Amino acid sequence: MVHIRDDGVFDAPIDRIWKYMNDPNAHQHGSFQVTKVLEQKGNAMTAEARLKNADGTVNTEKIRMTMNPPKGYDFEYLSGAMKGTKHTHTYTPQGDKTKVVVEGEYVVPKGMTENAVKKMALDYFAVVFAEDNAALRKYK
């Protein structure tokens, strides 16, 4: 396992972030797509998701997201190469902006180094953050 931490500031207040995250038509990503909800229990959702890899290939994995509004959410991979990886997204309101910190423990798949996993995760978060921040600027 390798510990990874990243942070950024969204150009949106926290209430808009939660509204956006709960709008499946607006909250879309090029590299991550929930394809099927398998179970919804309280604030936790287990789902199948398609993940696009840097090389263009696609994996279908089982994930669990546990929403804890307005503080953030927990994310866990339940199957696939990253099975056992867990990270938490924590939101801190800053007026009309919101700071996000992503922190967690990542599995190092066979054939990869810790540095390669760190780079992969941080590159992924940079892309997803840019997609969300651009969408949030337009989202009402």
C-alpha positions in Angstrom: 0.0 0.0 0.0 1.1 3.5 -0.7 -0.3 6.7 1.0 -1.4 9.4 -1.4 -2.6 12.9 -0.5 -3.7 15.7 -2.9 -5.7 18.9 -2.6 -7.3 21.7 -4.6 -9.8 24.5 -4.4 -13.1 24.3 -6.4 -14.5 27.6 -7.7 -17.9 26.8 -6.2 -19.5 26.9 -2.8 -20.1 23.6 -1.0 -23.8 23.5 -1.6 -23.3 23.7 -5.4 -20.8 20.9 -5.2 -23.2 18.6 -3.5 -26.1 19.5 -5.9 -23.7 18.8 -8.8 -22.5 15.5 -7.4 -26.1 14.3 -7.0 -27.0 15.2 -10.6 -26.0 12.2 -12.7 -26.7 14.1 -15.9 -24.2 16.9 -15.0 -21.6 15.0 -13.0 -19.8 13.2 -15.8 -16.2 12.2 -16.3 -14.2 11.0 -19.4 -12.2 8.4 -17.4 -14.8 7.3 -14.9 -18.5 6.3 -15.4 -20.9 4.6 -13.0 -22.7 2.1 -15.3 -24.9 0.2 -12.8 -26.0 0.8 -9.2 -25.9 -2.6 -7.5 -27.0 -1.6 -4.0 -28.1 1.6 -2.2 -28.1 1.3 1.6 -28.4 4.5 3.7 -25.6 6.8 2.5 -23.6 4.1 0.8 -23.9 3.0 -2.9 -22.2 0.0 -4.4 -21.9 0.2 -8.2 -20.2 -1.0 -11.3 -18.0 1.6 -12.9 -16.0 1.8 -16.1 -12.5 3.2 -15.7 -10.5 4.3 -18.6 -6.8 3.6 -18.3 -4.0 5.9 -19.5 -3.3 3.5 -22.4 -7.0 3.7 -23.6 -8.1 0.3 -22.3 -11.2 0.1 -20.1 -11.8 -1.9 -16.9 -15.1 -2.5 -15.2 -14.7 -2.5 -11.4 -17.0 -2.7 -8.4 -16.8 0.4 -6.1 -18.5 1.7 -3.0 -19.1 5.4 -2.3 -20.2 6.4 1.2 -21.5 10.0 1.1 -21.1 12.1 4.3 -22.4 15.5 3.3 -21.4 18.2 3.7 -18.0 16.9 4.9 -17.1 14.6 2.0 -17.2 11.0 1.0 -15.3 7.7 1.2 -14.4 5.7 -1.9 -13.4 2.1 -2.0 -12.5 -0.3 -4.9 -14.2 -3.7 -4.2 -12.8 -5.5 -7.3 -10.2 -5.2 -10.0 -6.5 -4.3 -9.9 -7.1 -1.6 -7.3 -9.2 -3.8 -5.0 -8.6 -2.7 -1.4 -7.7 0.9 -2.3 -9.6 3.4 -0.1 -9.6 7.2 -0.2 -11.5 10.0 1.5 -12.5 13.3 -0.1 -12.9 16.0 2.5 -14.5 19.4 1.7 -13.9 22.6 3.6 -16.1 25.6 2.7 -14.2 28.8 1.9 -17.0 31.3 1.1 -17.7 31.0 -2.6 -15.0 28.4 -3.0 -14.4 24.9 -1.5 -11.2 23.2 -0.6 -11.0 19.5 -1.3 -8.4 17.1 0.2 -8.2 13.6 -1.2 -6.2 11.2 1.0 -6.0 7.4 1.2 -4.2 4.1 0.9 -3.6 2.7 -2.6 -2.9 -0.9 -3.6 0.3 -1.3 -5.6 -0.7 -3.8 -8.3 1.7 -6.5 -9.4 4.2 -5.1 -11.9 3.9 -1.5 -10.7 6.0 0.5 -8.4 4.8 2.8 -5.6 6.0 5.8 -7.6 4.0 4.6 -10.7 0.9 4.3 -8.6 1.4 7.7 -7.1 1.8 9.3 -10.5 -1.2 7.4 -11.9 -3.4 8.5 -9.0 -2.3 12.1 -9.0 -2.6 12.4 -12.8 -6.1 10.9 -12.5 -7.1 13.4 -9.8 -5.8 16.3 -11.8 -7.9 15.4 -14.8 -11.1 14.7 -12.7 -10.5 17.9 -10.7 -10.2 20.0 -13.9 -13.4 18.4 -15.4 -15.3 19.0 -12.2 -14.1 22.6 -11.7 -14.9 23.5 -15.3 -18.4 21.9 -14.9 -19.0 23.6 -11.6 -18.3 27.1 -13.0 -21.2 26.6 -15.4 -23.5 24.6 -13.1 -26.3 26.4 -11.3 
